[in-house]
C-alpha cells in the first residue's frame, strides 16, 4: 500500500466515470457507472483490509500544497473509514436500482450519481478545513438535479426547498471557519482538533456550525425539507439521501463541533437533548398517521437521527459508539426500506399504503426481505438496529435518565408505525386485481436486496468488526470532552463487595468475621 495514493484514486475513478457517462449512450452510461462504483467499492475493501486498528490515528494521508494556505490534504481515521465503506457499498446498489426506472437523460443521471460519490467520500477524507467545506457544499448540486430533473410531480418545489434550507446554514458555517483559521492560523483539521479556542468564541462558532449541521441531519424543527425531498426523489435518490447524506451532519458534530468546541458543547448540551427528545416523539407520531410509504420512512429517519444526536452528546464511549453504529445501520436499513418501496412503486406506480395488501401471497421473497428490514428498523436483537440503539440508550442514560426515557418511547412508537405499515402492505386479503398481477423479485432486485440484508444481519450478529476500527477514535473524542463533561444524573458505579465492608469492620475492631450479609 505504501506509495499508492488510494484516497485520491477513490476520488478520481468516479470523477472520470462521470465525464465518460456524459458522452456515452444510455446503455453504456449505465455500464460505466456500475463499473466505476464497483471499482471504488473494491478499493474500499482494500482500504479496510489495510487499515491498522490500534495504529496511528490518521492513516493513508496525502498532502500537497496548492495555493496560499489551501492544501490537497486527505487522510482517514476509523470513523471516516466506516462511513466511506457505507458510501461505496450503497453506490453500486443505487446504480442497479436506477437501471430500468430511469429512461430520460440516463448519461446525465449516472454522472450526477458519480459526482455525488466523489463529494460524499471527499467529505470523510478531507483533512483541510476549506477542502472539507468545498466537498460538503458540492453535495447539494447533484442532489438538487437528481430531485429536480428525475423527481415526481412537485420536484421543483422539493428541490428548491432542499437547496435553500441547506445552503442558508452553510453560509454561517463558512464564516465560522474563516474566524477559526484567523484565530488558529491553520486550516489543518488534525491541528485544529487539539487547538483550544477561547471559551466565548467557542459558543459563537458552535452555534454557526450547528445552524448548518442541524439542517443536514436534519433535526427538528428544520427537518421539513426531508419528507418533500424523499417523496419527490427517484428511488435511488432517496436511498443515497437517507443512506449517506443525512450522516454528513452527524459526522460534522463528531469531527468538528464536539472536539473543537468542547466547552460550548457542554454548555449547549441541553439544546441538543431538548430538540432530540421533541424529534423522537413528534416525528414518530407524525409517521404513524402517514398514508404515503416514503413519507412514513422519511419521518422515521428524523426520529432515528435524533437518537444519534442524543447519543453523541452523552459525551461517553457507549453513547458515541452507539450513535456511530446507528448511523451505519440506518444507512443500510433506510436505503433498503426505500428500495422496498421502489420495487412495488415500479409495478403499481403508487406509494399509497391503502392500495396494497396481501403481498405475502404473490411476492413471498419480497415480503421476507421487507420483514427483515422492518425488524432491523425497529431494533430487533440480531439485527443492526438493536446494537446501535442499545449502546446509545446506555450512554444517554448515564448522562440523563429523562432523555433516555423519552428516547426509549421513540423505539416503542417506531415498532408501532413500522409494524402497522408492514401489516397493511404485506398481510390481509389479496383482493385487488392489479396487486394480484404483481410479480415477485427479479434477479436485479435480488442482487440489491441480498447484500443489504447480509450487512444488516452481519452488523447485528458481529458488531465488533464495525466497532473495532472506530473505538480508538471515539476514545480520543471522549478524552477531549472529559474536562468539560457535566455530571450525569445516573451515577453508575460498581458497589463495594461485602467482603471489603466486612474487612473494614474488622479493621475497626469489630468482633465478628466478615461474610455475606
C-alpha positions as CSV (number, residue, x, y, z in Angstrom):
1,X,0.0,0.0,0.0
2,X,3.0,2.3,0.5
3,X,3.2,4.9,-2.2
4,X,-0.2,4.3,-3.7
5,X,-2.4,7.4,-3.3
6,X,-5.5,5.2,-2.7
7,X,-7.7,8.0,-1.4
8,X,-7.1,10.3,-4.4
9,X,-7.6,7.2,-6.6
10,X,-11.0,6.6,-5.0
11,X,-12.0,10.2,-5.8
12,X,-10.6,10.1,-9.4
13,X,-12.4,6.9,-10.6
14,X,-16.0,8.1,-10.2
15,X,-14.9,11.6,-11.4
16,X,-13.6,10.1,-14.6
17,X,-16.6,7.8,-14.8
18,X,-18.9,10.9,-14.6
19,X,-17.2,12.6,-17.5
20,X,-17.4,9.4,-19.6
21,X,-21.1,9.0,-18.8
22,X,-21.9,12.4,-20.2
23,X,-20.6,11.4,-23.6
24,X,-21.7,7.7,-23.7
25,X,-25.0,6.4,-24.9
26,X,-27.7,5.4,-22.4
27,X,-26.7,1.7,-22.2
28,X,-23.0,2.5,-22.0
29,X,-23.6,5.1,-19.3
30,X,-25.3,2.5,-17.0
31,X,-22.4,0.1,-17.5
32,X,-19.7,2.8,-16.9
33,X,-21.4,4.0,-13.7
34,X,-21.8,0.4,-12.4
35,X,-18.1,-0.4,-13.2
36,X,-16.8,2.8,-11.6
37,X,-18.8,2.3,-8.4
38,X,-17.8,-1.4,-8.2
39,X,-14.1,-0.4,-8.6
40,X,-14.5,2.1,-5.8
41,X,-16.1,-0.5,-3.6
42,X,-13.2,-2.9,-4.3
43,X,-10.7,-0.1,-3.3
44,X,-12.8,0.5,-0.2
45,X,-12.4,-3.2,0.8
46,X,-8.6,-2.8,0.2
47,X,-8.7,0.3,2.4
48,X,-10.5,-1.6,5.2
49,X,-8.2,-4.6,4.9
50,X,-5.1,-2.5,5.2
51,X,-6.3,-0.2,8.0
52,X,-4.2,-0.6,11.1
53,X,-6.5,-0.9,14.1
54,X,-4.7,0.5,17.1
55,X,-2.1,2.2,14.8
56,X,-1.8,5.9,14.0
57,X,-5.0,7.9,14.3
58,X,-4.6,9.3,10.7
59,X,-3.8,6.8,8.0
60,X,-3.3,6.8,4.2
61,X,-2.5,10.5,4.4
62,X,-1.8,12.5,1.3
63,X,-0.6,16.2,1.3
64,X,0.2,18.6,-1.5
65,X,0.3,22.4,-1.2
66,X,-2.0,24.1,-3.8
67,X,-2.1,27.8,-3.2
68,X,-1.9,30.1,-0.1
69,X,-2.9,28.1,2.9
70,X,-5.0,25.7,0.8
71,X,-3.8,22.1,0.7
72,X,-4.9,18.9,-1.0
73,X,-4.9,17.1,2.3
74,X,-6.5,13.7,2.6
75,X,-6.5,11.1,5.4
76,X,-8.8,8.9,7.3
77,X,-9.4,7.5,10.8
78,X,-11.6,4.6,11.8
79,X,-14.8,6.7,11.9
80,X,-14.2,8.1,8.4
81,X,-13.3,4.6,7.1
82,X,-16.6,3.1,8.2
83,X,-18.6,6.0,6.6
84,X,-16.6,5.7,3.4
85,X,-17.4,1.9,3.3
86,X,-21.1,2.7,3.8
87,X,-20.9,5.2,0.8
88,X,-19.0,2.9,-1.6
89,X,-21.2,-0.1,-0.6
90,X,-24.5,1.7,-1.3
91,X,-23.4,3.4,-4.6
92,X,-23.4,0.3,-6.9
93,X,-26.8,-0.7,-5.4
94,X,-28.2,2.7,-6.3
95,X,-27.0,2.4,-9.9
96,X,-28.6,-1.0,-10.1
97,X,-31.8,0.4,-8.6
98,X,-31.9,3.0,-11.4
99,X,-31.2,0.5,-14.1
100,X,-34.7,0.3,-15.6
101,X,-36.5,3.1,-13.7
102,X,-34.6,5.9,-15.3
103,X,-35.3,6.3,-19.1
104,X,-34.6,10.0,-19.7
105,X,-31.2,11.6,-19.8
106,X,-29.6,8.5,-18.5
107,X,-26.0,9.7,-19.1
108,X,-26.6,12.9,-17.1
109,X,-28.3,10.9,-14.3
110,X,-25.4,8.5,-13.9
111,X,-22.9,11.3,-14.0
112,X,-24.8,13.1,-11.2
113,X,-24.6,9.9,-9.0
114,X,-20.9,9.5,-9.7
115,X,-20.2,13.2,-8.8
116,X,-22.3,12.6,-5.6
117,X,-19.9,9.7,-4.7
118,X,-16.9,11.9,-5.2
119,X,-18.1,14.6,-2.9
120,X,-19.5,12.3,-0.2
121,X,-16.3,10.3,0.3
122,X,-14.4,13.5,-0.1
123,X,-16.1,14.9,3.0
124,X,-14.9,11.9,5.0
125,X,-11.4,12.1,3.6
126,X,-10.7,15.8,3.8
127,X,-8.1,17.0,6.3
128,X,-8.1,20.6,5.3
129,X,-11.0,22.8,6.6
130,X,-11.6,24.6,3.3
131,X,-11.4,21.3,1.3
132,X,-14.0,19.8,3.6
133,X,-16.3,22.8,3.1
134,X,-16.0,22.5,-0.7
135,X,-16.9,18.8,-0.7
136,X,-19.6,19.4,2.0
137,X,-21.4,22.1,-0.1
138,X,-20.8,20.4,-3.5
139,X,-23.1,17.6,-2.5
140,X,-26.0,20.0,-2.8
141,X,-25.6,20.3,-6.6
142,X,-26.0,16.7,-7.8
143,X,-28.8,16.0,-5.3
144,X,-30.6,19.2,-6.5
145,X,-30.5,18.0,-10.1
146,X,-31.5,14.4,-9.2
147,X,-34.6,15.6,-7.4
148,X,-35.3,18.5,-9.8
149,X,-35.0,16.5,-13.1
150,X,-36.0,13.0,-12.3
151,X,-38.3,13.5,-9.4
152,X,-42.1,13.4,-9.0
153,X,-44.8,16.0,-9.8
154,X,-43.7,18.6,-7.2
155,X,-40.0,18.0,-7.8
156,X,-39.1,21.7,-8.5
157,X,-40.6,22.8,-5.2
158,X,-38.8,20.0,-3.3
159,X,-35.5,20.6,-5.0
160,X,-35.6,24.4,-4.2
161,X,-36.6,23.7,-0.6
162,X,-33.8,21.2,-0.1
163,X,-31.3,23.6,-1.7
164,X,-32.3,26.8,0.2
165,X,-32.6,25.1,3.6
166,X,-29.2,23.5,3.4
167,X,-27.4,26.5,1.8
168,X,-28.6,29.1,4.4
169,X,-27.0,27.4,7.4
170,X,-23.8,26.6,5.5
171,X,-23.1,30.3,4.9
172,X,-22.8,30.7,8.7
173,X,-20.5,27.7,8.9
174,X,-18.2,29.2,6.3
175,X,-18.0,32.5,8.3
176,X,-17.2,30.4,11.4
177,X,-14.4,28.5,9.5
178,X,-12.8,31.8,8.4
179,X,-12.8,33.0,12.1
180,X,-11.3,29.7,13.2
181,X,-8.5,30.0,10.6
182,X,-7.8,33.6,11.6
183,X,-7.6,32.6,15.3
184,X,-5.6,29.3,14.9
185,X,-3.5,30.3,11.9
186,X,-4.1,27.0,10.1
187,X,-6.6,25.1,8.0
188,X,-5.3,21.7,9.1
189,X,-8.1,19.7,10.7
190,X,-5.9,17.4,12.9
191,X,-4.2,20.5,14.3
192,X,-7.5,22.3,14.9
193,X,-8.8,19.2,16.8
194,X,-6.3,20.0,19.5
195,X,-6.5,23.8,19.4
196,X,-8.1,25.4,22.5
197,X,-10.4,28.2,21.2
198,X,-11.3,30.9,23.7
199,X,-14.5,30.0,25.7
200,X,-16.5,33.0,24.5
201,X,-15.5,32.4,20.9
202,X,-16.4,28.7,21.1
203,X,-20.1,29.4,21.7
204,X,-20.5,31.5,18.6
205,X,-18.5,29.0,16.5
206,X,-20.6,26.2,17.9
207,X,-23.9,28.0,17.0
208,X,-22.7,28.7,13.5
209,X,-21.7,25.1,12.8
210,X,-25.0,23.9,14.5
211,X,-27.0,26.1,12.1
212,X,-25.6,24.2,9.1
213,X,-25.3,20.6,10.5
214,X,-28.7,20.6,12.2
215,X,-30.3,21.2,8.8
216,X,-28.2,18.5,7.2
217,X,-29.1,15.8,9.9
218,X,-32.0,17.1,9.8
219,X,-33.0,18.0,13.4
220,X,-36.5,19.2,14.4
221,X,-37.7,21.9,13.6
222,X,-35.6,22.3,10.4
223,X,-36.5,18.8,9.1
224,X,-39.4,19.8,6.9
225,X,-37.3,19.7,3.7
226,X,-36.7,16.0,4.1
227,X,-40.1,14.4,3.6
228,X,-40.7,16.6,0.5
229,X,-37.2,15.6,-0.9
230,X,-37.8,11.9,-0.3
231,X,-41.3,11.8,-1.7
232,X,-40.2,13.6,-4.9
233,X,-36.8,11.9,-5.4
234,X,-36.4,8.8,-7.6
235,X,-35.8,5.6,-5.6
236,X,-32.0,5.7,-5.8
237,X,-32.1,9.4,-4.8
238,X,-33.9,8.5,-1.6
239,X,-31.6,5.6,-1.0
240,X,-28.4,7.7,-1.1
241,X,-30.1,10.7,0.6
242,X,-31.1,8.6,3.6
243,X,-28.1,6.3,3.4
244,X,-25.3,8.7,3.4
245,X,-26.2,12.4,3.0
246,X,-28.0,12.6,6.4
247,X,-24.9,11.2,8.0
248,X,-22.8,14.3,7.0
249,X,-24.4,16.3,9.7
250,X,-23.7,13.8,12.4
251,X,-20.1,13.4,11.1
252,X,-19.7,17.2,11.4
253,X,-20.9,17.1,15.0
254,X,-18.3,14.4,15.8
255,X,-15.4,15.7,13.8
256,X,-15.8,19.5,14.4
257,X,-18.3,20.8,17.0
258,X,-17.6,18.4,19.9
259,X,-13.8,18.1,19.9
260,X,-13.1,21.6,18.7
261,X,-15.6,23.4,20.9
262,X,-15.9,21.1,24.0
263,X,-16.9,23.9,26.5
264,X,-19.6,25.2,24.2
265,X,-20.8,21.6,23.5
266,X,-21.1,21.0,27.3
267,X,-22.9,24.3,27.9
268,X,-25.4,23.7,25.0
269,X,-25.9,20.0,25.6
270,X,-29.4,20.9,26.9
271,X,-30.4,22.4,23.5
272,X,-29.4,19.2,21.6
273,X,-31.1,16.9,24.1
274,X,-34.3,19.1,24.1
275,X,-34.5,19.1,20.3
276,X,-33.7,15.4,20.1
277,X,-36.5,14.5,22.6
278,X,-39.1,16.5,20.7
279,X,-37.9,15.0,17.4
280,X,-38.1,11.4,18.6
281,X,-41.7,11.7,19.9
282,X,-43.1,14.2,17.4
283,X,-41.8,12.7,14.2
284,X,-42.7,9.2,15.3
285,X,-46.3,10.3,15.9
286,X,-46.4,12.0,12.5
287,X,-45.0,8.8,10.9
288,X,-47.9,6.8,12.5
289,X,-50.6,8.7,10.5
290,X,-48.9,8.8,7.1
291,X,-50.5,7.1,4.1
292,X,-47.5,7.6,1.8
293,X,-44.9,4.9,2.4
294,X,-42.0,7.2,1.5
295,X,-43.2,9.9,3.9
296,X,-43.5,7.4,6.7
297,X,-39.9,6.2,6.2
298,X,-38.7,9.8,5.9
299,X,-40.2,10.8,9.2
300,X,-38.8,7.6,10.8
301,X,-35.3,8.8,9.6
302,X,-35.7,12.0,11.6
303,X,-36.6,10.0,14.7
304,X,-33.6,7.7,14.3
305,X,-31.2,10.6,13.7
306,X,-32.5,12.3,16.9
307,X,-31.3,9.2,18.9
308,X,-27.9,9.7,17.1
309,X,-27.6,13.3,18.3
310,X,-28.6,12.4,21.8
311,X,-26.1,9.6,21.8
312,X,-23.3,11.8,20.6
313,X,-23.9,14.5,23.2
314,X,-24.0,11.9,26.0
315,X,-20.2,12.5,26.0
316,X,-19.3,8.9,26.8
317,X,-17.9,5.9,24.9
318,X,-21.2,3.9,24.7
319,X,-23.2,6.9,23.6
320,X,-20.9,7.8,20.8
321,X,-20.2,4.3,19.6
322,X,-23.9,3.6,19.6
323,X,-24.6,6.7,17.6
324,X,-22.0,5.6,15.0
325,X,-23.5,2.2,14.8
326,X,-27.0,3.7,14.3
327,X,-25.6,5.9,11.5
328,X,-24.2,2.8,9.7
329,X,-27.3,0.7,10.4
330,X,-29.7,3.4,9.4
331,X,-27.7,4.0,6.3
332,X,-28.1,0.3,5.2
333,X,-31.7,-0.2,6.6
334,X,-33.3,3.0,5.4
335,X,-31.8,2.6,1.9
336,X,-33.2,-0.9,1.9
337,X,-36.7,0.3,3.0
338,X,-36.7,3.0,0.3
339,X,-35.8,0.3,-2.2
340,X,-38.6,-1.9,-0.9
341,X,-41.0,1.0,-1.6
342,X,-39.4,1.5,-5.1
343,X,-39.9,-2.2,-6.0
344,X,-43.7,-2.1,-5.6
345,X,-43.9,1.5,-6.9
346,X,-42.3,0.3,-10.2
347,X,-45.1,-2.3,-10.5
348,X,-48.1,-0.2,-9.5
349,X,-46.9,3.4,-9.7
350,X,-48.4,4.4,-6.3
351,X,-47.0,4.8,-2.8
352,X,-50.4,4.9,-1.1
353,X,-50.4,2.2,1.6
354,X,-54.1,1.5,1.2
355,X,-53.6,0.5,-2.4
356,X,-51.7,-2.6,-1.3
357,X,-52.4,-5.6,0.9
358,X,-51.8,-9.4,0.7
359,X,-48.4,-9.2,-1.0
360,X,-47.2,-12.2,1.1
361,X,-49.3,-14.3,-1.2
362,X,-47.8,-13.4,-4.6
363,X,-44.5,-11.8,-3.6
364,X,-43.2,-14.1,-0.7
365,X,-39.4,-13.3,-1.3
366,X,-40.2,-9.5,-1.3
367,X,-42.3,-10.0,1.9
368,X,-39.4,-11.8,3.6
369,X,-36.8,-9.1,2.8
370,X,-39.3,-6.3,3.7
371,X,-39.9,-8.1,7.1
372,X,-36.1,-8.3,7.8
373,X,-35.6,-4.6,7.1
374,X,-38.7,-3.6,9.1
375,X,-37.4,-5.6,12.1
376,X,-33.9,-4.0,11.7
377,X,-35.5,-0.6,11.7
378,X,-37.4,-1.4,14.9
379,X,-34.2,-2.7,16.6
380,X,-34.9,-6.5,16.9
381,X,-31.9,-8.3,18.6
382,X,-29.8,-10.0,16.0
383,X,-30.2,-7.1,13.5
384,X,-28.1,-3.9,13.1
385,X,-30.7,-1.6,14.7
386,X,-30.5,-3.3,18.1
387,X,-26.8,-2.9,18.7
388,X,-26.8,0.9,17.9
389,X,-29.9,1.7,19.9
390,X,-28.9,-0.4,22.9
391,X,-25.4,1.2,23.1
392,X,-26.8,4.7,22.5
393,X,-29.5,4.4,25.2
394,X,-27.0,3.0,27.6
395,X,-24.8,6.1,27.1
396,X,-27.7,8.5,27.1
397,X,-29.0,7.0,30.4
398,X,-25.6,7.7,32.0
399,X,-25.9,11.4,31.0
400,X,-29.7,11.8,31.7
401,X,-32.3,9.3,32.7
402,X,-35.1,11.6,31.5
403,X,-33.6,11.9,28.0
404,X,-33.1,8.1,27.9
405,X,-36.8,7.5,28.9
406,X,-38.1,9.8,26.2
407,X,-35.8,8.3,23.5
408,X,-37.0,4.9,24.5
409,X,-40.6,5.8,23.8
410,X,-39.4,6.6,20.3
411,X,-38.4,2.9,19.9
412,X,-41.9,1.8,21.1
413,X,-43.5,4.2,18.6
414,X,-41.1,3.0,15.9
415,X,-42.4,-0.5,16.4
416,X,-45.9,0.8,16.1
417,X,-45.6,2.6,12.8
418,X,-43.3,0.1,11.1
419,X,-45.4,-3.0,12.0
420,X,-48.6,-1.1,11.1
421,X,-47.0,-0.3,7.7
422,X,-45.9,-3.9,7.2
423,X,-49.3,-5.4,8.2
424,X,-51.2,-3.2,5.8
425,X,-48.9,-3.8,2.8
426,X,-48.0,-7.4,3.2
427,X,-50.8,-9.2,5.1
428,X,-54.5,-9.3,4.6
429,X,-56.7,-10.5,1.7
430,X,-55.3,-10.2,-1.8
431,X,-58.4,-8.7,-3.4
432,X,-57.2,-6.1,-5.9
433,X,-56.6,-7.5,-9.4
434,X,-53.7,-5.2,-10.2
435,X,-51.9,-6.2,-6.9
436,X,-52.5,-9.9,-7.8
437,X,-50.7,-9.4,-11.1
438,X,-47.5,-8.0,-9.4
439,X,-44.6,-10.4,-9.9
440,X,-42.1,-11.3,-7.2
441,X,-38.4,-10.0,-7.2
442,X,-36.4,-10.3,-10.4
443,X,-32.7,-11.2,-10.4
444,X,-31.6,-7.5,-10.4
445,X,-33.8,-6.8,-7.4
446,X,-32.4,-9.9,-5.6
447,X,-28.9,-8.6,-6.3
448,X,-29.7,-5.4,-4.5
449,X,-31.8,-6.9,-1.6
450,X,-29.4,-9.7,-0.7
451,X,-26.2,-7.6,0.1
452,X,-28.3,-5.1,2.1
453,X,-29.9,-8.0,4.2
454,X,-26.5,-9.6,4.7
455,X,-24.9,-6.4,6.1
456,X,-27.9,-5.7,8.4
457,X,-27.5,-9.2,9.8
458,X,-23.7,-9.1,10.0
459,X,-23.8,-5.9,11.9
460,X,-26.4,-7.3,14.3
461,X,-24.6,-10.6,14.9
462,X,-20.9,-9.4,14.9
463,X,-20.8,-5.7,15.6
464,X,-17.2,-5.8,16.8
465,X,-16.0,-5.8,13.2
466,X,-17.5,-2.4,12.8
467,X,-16.8,-1.1,16.3
468,X,-13.1,-2.1,16.4
469,X,-11.8,0.4,13.8
470,X,-13.7,3.3,15.4
471,X,-13.0,2.6,19.1
472,X,-9.7,4.4,19.4
473,X,-11.1,7.5,17.7
474,X,-14.1,7.5,20.0
475,X,-11.8,7.3,23.0
476,X,-9.9,10.3,21.7
477,X,-13.1,12.3,21.4
478,X,-14.3,11.3,24.8
479,X,-10.9,12.2,26.3
480,X,-11.1,15.6,24.6
481,X,-14.6,16.2,26.1
482,X,-13.8,14.9,29.6
483,X,-12.7,18.2,31.2
484,X,-15.9,19.9,30.1
485,X,-18.3,17.0,30.7
486,X,-21.1,17.8,33.1
487,X,-22.1,15.2,35.7
488,X,-25.0,13.0,34.7
489,X,-28.0,12.2,36.9
490,X,-27.4,8.5,36.7
491,X,-24.3,7.9,38.8
492,X,-23.4,4.4,37.6
493,X,-20.7,3.0,39.9
494,X,-19.8,-0.5,41.0
495,X,-20.8,-1.3,44.6
496,X,-18.2,-2.4,47.1
497,X,-18.1,-6.2,47.7
498,X,-19.4,-7.3,51.1
499,X,-16.0,-8.8,51.9
500,X,-14.4,-5.4,51.7
501,X,-17.1,-3.9,54.0
502,X,-16.5,-6.7,56.5
503,X,-12.8,-6.3,56.3
504,X,-13.3,-2.6,57.1
505,X,-15.3,-3.5,60.1
506,X,-12.7,-6.0,61.4
507,X,-10.0,-3.3,60.9
508,X,-12.1,-1.0,63.2
509,X,-12.2,-3.6,66.0
510,X,-15.4,-5.5,65.0
511,X,-15.5,-8.9,66.8
512,X,-17.3,-10.9,64.1
513,X,-15.8,-12.2,60.9
514,X,-16.8,-10.8,57.5
515,X,-19.2,-12.7,55.4
516,X,-22.2,-12.3,53.1
517,X,-24.9,-10.5,55.0
